[in-house]
Amino acid sequence: MCLLTLLTVCNVPDQLQVMEKEAEKEADLVFLPGSNKVMLTLQHALVRVVIQDSFEILRASLMFTNAFPDCSLTVEFVKDALVRSALNHAPGARYIYHRLLYKDNYLSKLIPVVSRMNIHDCSI
């Protein structure tokens, strides 16, 4: 039996689509009920790990680049830490990585979890 026939018979393309949708859903942020605030402990495991690992990357940026960054540099440090952390967890975190780069709203919801700064306090 041909492998292509076997894959088609076993509905592998359908299963792959389901897996892709589940992976994309894992990147969704979970909010407190009745609020638009993101809480670390409520997040999906992969989002939580990306956020937690970004703390160490942010700490290194503060130690080796600028210990007292201004508002806009702080936002850049946090964004860089989150993006690097998502890259460190590739390919599983590819949807998180994509959203961090291309969806400002996603990033603006995560910045207060990592830093006391708010994206609206200063421009990027």
C-alpha positions as a Markdown table, in Angstrom:
| # | Residue | x | y | z |
|---|---|---|---|---|
| 1 | Met | 0.0 | 0.0 | 0.0 |
| 2 | Cys | 1.3 | 3.4 | -0.9 |
| 3 | Leu | 2.2 | 5.7 | 2.0 |
| 4 | Leu | 0.2 | 8.6 | 0.5 |
| 5 | Thr | -2.9 | 6.3 | 0.4 |
| 6 | Leu | -2.3 | 5.2 | 3.9 |
| 7 | Leu | -2.0 | 8.8 | 5.1 |
| 8 | Thr | -5.2 | 9.8 | 3.3 |
| 9 | Val | -7.1 | 6.7 | 4.6 |
| 10 | Cys | -6.0 | 7.5 | 8.2 |
| 11 | Asn | -7.2 | 11.1 | 8.0 |
| 12 | Val | -3.8 | 12.5 | 8.8 |
| 13 | Pro | -4.5 | 15.9 | 7.2 |
| 14 | Asp | -7.6 | 16.3 | 9.3 |
| 15 | Gln | -5.7 | 15.4 | 12.5 |
| 16 | Leu | -2.9 | 17.8 | 11.6 |
| 17 | Gln | -5.5 | 20.6 | 11.2 |
| 18 | Val | -6.9 | 19.8 | 14.6 |
| 19 | Met | -3.4 | 19.8 | 16.1 |
| 20 | Glu | -2.6 | 23.1 | 14.5 |
| 21 | Lys | -5.8 | 24.7 | 15.9 |
| 22 | Glu | -5.1 | 23.3 | 19.4 |
| 23 | Ala | -1.5 | 24.7 | 19.2 |
| 24 | Glu | -2.9 | 28.1 | 18.1 |
| 25 | Lys | -5.4 | 28.1 | 20.9 |
| 26 | Glu | -2.5 | 27.4 | 23.4 |
| 27 | Ala | -1.2 | 30.8 | 22.5 |
| 28 | Asp | -4.4 | 32.6 | 23.6 |
| 29 | Leu | -4.3 | 34.7 | 26.7 |
| 30 | Val | -6.6 | 33.8 | 29.6 |
| 31 | Phe | -8.1 | 36.8 | 31.4 |
| 32 | Leu | -9.5 | 37.1 | 34.9 |
| 33 | Pro | -13.3 | 36.7 | 34.8 |
| 34 | Gly | -14.9 | 40.1 | 34.2 |
| 35 | Ser | -11.6 | 41.8 | 33.6 |
| 36 | Asn | -9.1 | 42.4 | 30.8 |
| 37 | Lys | -6.1 | 41.7 | 33.1 |
| 38 | Val | -3.8 | 38.8 | 32.4 |
| 39 | Met | -2.8 | 36.7 | 35.4 |
| 40 | Leu | 0.3 | 34.4 | 35.0 |
| 41 | Thr | -1.2 | 31.4 | 36.9 |
| 42 | Leu | -4.2 | 31.3 | 34.6 |
| 43 | Gln | -2.3 | 31.0 | 31.4 |
| 44 | His | -1.8 | 27.9 | 29.3 |
| 45 | Ala | 1.4 | 26.0 | 30.2 |
| 46 | Leu | 3.4 | 27.2 | 27.2 |
| 47 | Val | 2.5 | 30.9 | 27.6 |
| 48 | Arg | 3.3 | 30.6 | 31.3 |
| 49 | Val | 6.8 | 29.1 | 30.5 |
| 50 | Val | 7.5 | 31.8 | 27.9 |
| 51 | Ile | 6.7 | 34.5 | 30.4 |
| 52 | Gln | 8.6 | 32.9 | 33.2 |
| 53 | Asp | 11.7 | 32.4 | 31.1 |
| 54 | Ser | 11.5 | 36.0 | 29.9 |
| 55 | Phe | 12.3 | 37.1 | 33.5 |
| 56 | Glu | 15.9 | 35.8 | 33.3 |
| 57 | Ile | 16.4 | 37.3 | 29.9 |
| 58 | Leu | 15.1 | 40.7 | 31.2 |
| 59 | Arg | 17.3 | 40.4 | 34.2 |
| 60 | Ala | 20.4 | 39.9 | 31.9 |
| 61 | Ser | 19.4 | 43.0 | 29.9 |
| 62 | Leu | 19.2 | 45.0 | 33.0 |
| 63 | Met | 22.6 | 43.8 | 34.3 |
| 64 | Phe | 24.6 | 44.0 | 31.1 |
| 65 | Thr | 22.9 | 46.7 | 29.0 |
| 66 | Asn | 21.3 | 49.3 | 31.2 |
| 67 | Ala | 20.4 | 48.9 | 34.9 |
| 68 | Phe | 18.2 | 52.1 | 34.9 |
| 69 | Pro | 16.4 | 52.2 | 31.6 |
| 70 | Asp | 13.9 | 54.9 | 30.7 |
| 71 | Cys | 10.3 | 54.0 | 30.0 |
| 72 | Ser | 10.6 | 53.3 | 26.3 |
| 73 | Leu | 13.8 | 51.2 | 26.8 |
| 74 | Thr | 12.1 | 49.2 | 29.5 |
| 75 | Val | 9.2 | 48.3 | 27.1 |
| 76 | Glu | 11.8 | 47.3 | 24.5 |
| 77 | Phe | 13.7 | 45.1 | 27.0 |
| 78 | Val | 10.5 | 43.4 | 28.0 |
| 79 | Lys | 9.4 | 42.9 | 24.3 |
| 80 | Asp | 12.9 | 41.5 | 23.5 |
| 81 | Ala | 12.8 | 39.2 | 26.5 |
| 82 | Leu | 9.4 | 37.8 | 25.6 |
| 83 | Val | 10.4 | 37.3 | 21.9 |
| 84 | Arg | 13.7 | 35.6 | 22.8 |
| 85 | Ser | 11.9 | 33.4 | 25.2 |
| 86 | Ala | 9.4 | 32.4 | 22.6 |
| 87 | Leu | 12.2 | 31.6 | 20.2 |
| 88 | Asn | 13.9 | 29.5 | 22.8 |
| 89 | His | 10.7 | 27.4 | 23.0 |
| 90 | Ala | 10.3 | 27.0 | 19.2 |
| 91 | Pro | 8.7 | 25.3 | 17.4 |
| 92 | Gly | 6.0 | 24.9 | 20.1 |
| 93 | Ala | 5.8 | 28.6 | 20.8 |
| 94 | Arg | 5.6 | 29.7 | 17.2 |
| 95 | Tyr | 2.1 | 31.2 | 17.6 |
| 96 | Ile | 3.2 | 33.1 | 20.7 |
| 97 | Tyr | 6.2 | 34.4 | 18.8 |
| 98 | His | 4.1 | 35.4 | 15.8 |
| 99 | Arg | 1.6 | 37.3 | 18.1 |
| 100 | Leu | 4.4 | 39.0 | 20.0 |
| 101 | Leu | 5.8 | 40.3 | 16.7 |
| 102 | Tyr | 2.7 | 41.2 | 14.9 |
| 103 | Lys | -0.1 | 41.8 | 17.4 |
| 104 | Asp | 0.4 | 44.9 | 19.5 |
| 105 | Asn | -2.6 | 44.1 | 21.7 |
| 106 | Tyr | -1.1 | 40.7 | 22.6 |
| 107 | Leu | 2.2 | 42.4 | 23.6 |
| 108 | Ser | 0.5 | 45.2 | 25.5 |
| 109 | Lys | -1.4 | 42.6 | 27.6 |
| 110 | Leu | 1.8 | 40.7 | 28.5 |
| 111 | Ile | 4.1 | 43.6 | 29.4 |
| 112 | Pro | 2.4 | 44.4 | 32.8 |
| 113 | Val | 2.9 | 40.7 | 33.7 |
| 114 | Val | 6.6 | 41.0 | 33.2 |
| 115 | Ser | 7.2 | 44.6 | 34.2 |
| 116 | Arg | 5.5 | 47.3 | 36.3 |
| 117 | Met | 5.5 | 49.4 | 33.1 |
| 118 | Asn | 2.4 | 49.7 | 31.0 |
| 119 | Ile | 2.8 | 50.0 | 27.2 |
| 120 | His | 0.4 | 53.0 | 27.4 |
| 121 | Asp | 2.8 | 54.8 | 29.8 |
| 122 | Cys | 5.2 | 55.4 | 26.9 |
| 123 | Ser | 5.6 | 54.8 | 23.3 |
| 124 | Ile | 7.6 | 51.9 | 21.8 |
